[in-house]
């Protein structure tokens, strides 16, 4: 004679599994949002260097323009 016993642990494991899956999805989504909002360090650093270089070139050009303008007057 075979006795089949339904263990309450099976239902508990299913509930834990679905709860854990939902938590995993939630945390994965939060990580993706954080990665989107986090500034890109390497890209930003390059852009800031280019901006500083362009600002320096602008200053030199303005100085040259002022010198040319005053020498003609």
C-alpha positions as CSV (number, residue, x, y, z in Angstrom):
1,X,0.0,0.0,0.0
2,X,1.3,3.3,-1.0
3,X,0.6,6.4,1.1
4,X,0.8,9.8,-0.6
5,X,1.2,12.7,1.8
6,X,0.8,16.2,0.8
7,X,3.4,18.2,2.6
8,X,2.7,21.8,3.5
9,X,6.2,22.7,2.6
10,X,5.4,22.3,-1.1
11,X,2.9,25.2,-1.0
12,X,5.3,27.2,1.2
13,X,8.1,26.7,-1.4
14,X,5.9,27.8,-4.2
15,X,4.9,30.9,-2.3
16,X,8.5,31.7,-1.4
17,X,9.6,31.1,-5.0
18,X,7.0,33.5,-6.5
19,X,7.8,36.1,-3.8
20,X,11.5,35.8,-4.4
21,X,11.0,36.1,-8.2
22,X,9.0,39.3,-7.7
23,X,11.7,40.7,-5.4
24,X,14.3,39.8,-8.0
25,X,12.4,41.6,-10.7
26,X,11.9,44.6,-8.5
27,X,15.6,44.9,-7.6
28,X,16.7,44.3,-11.2
29,X,14.4,47.1,-12.3
30,X,15.8,49.4,-9.6
31,X,19.3,48.6,-10.6
32,X,18.5,49.4,-14.3
33,X,17.0,52.8,-13.2
34,X,20.0,53.6,-11.1
35,X,22.4,52.8,-14.0
36,X,20.3,55.0,-16.3
37,X,20.4,57.9,-13.8
38,X,24.1,57.5,-12.8
39,X,26.4,59.8,-14.7
40,X,28.9,58.1,-16.9
41,X,32.2,58.9,-15.3
42,X,34.5,58.3,-18.3
43,X,32.3,59.9,-20.8
44,X,31.6,63.0,-18.7
45,X,35.3,63.3,-17.9
46,X,36.2,63.5,-21.6
47,X,33.4,66.0,-22.2
48,X,34.5,68.2,-19.4
49,X,38.1,68.1,-20.7
50,X,36.9,69.1,-24.2
51,X,34.7,71.9,-22.7
52,X,37.7,73.3,-20.7
53,X,39.9,73.2,-23.9
54,X,37.2,75.0,-25.9
55,X,36.8,77.6,-23.2
56,X,40.5,78.2,-23.2
57,X,40.6,78.5,-27.0
58,X,37.6,81.0,-26.8
59,X,39.5,83.1,-24.3
60,X,42.6,83.2,-26.6
61,X,40.4,84.1,-29.6
62,X,38.7,86.9,-27.7
63,X,42.0,88.3,-26.6
64,X,43.3,88.2,-30.2
65,X,40.2,89.9,-31.4
66,X,40.5,92.6,-28.8
67,X,44.2,93.2,-29.7
68,X,43.3,93.4,-33.4
69,X,40.5,95.8,-32.8
70,X,42.5,98.1,-30.6
71,X,45.5,98.1,-32.9
72,X,43.3,99.3,-35.8
73,X,41.7,102.1,-33.8
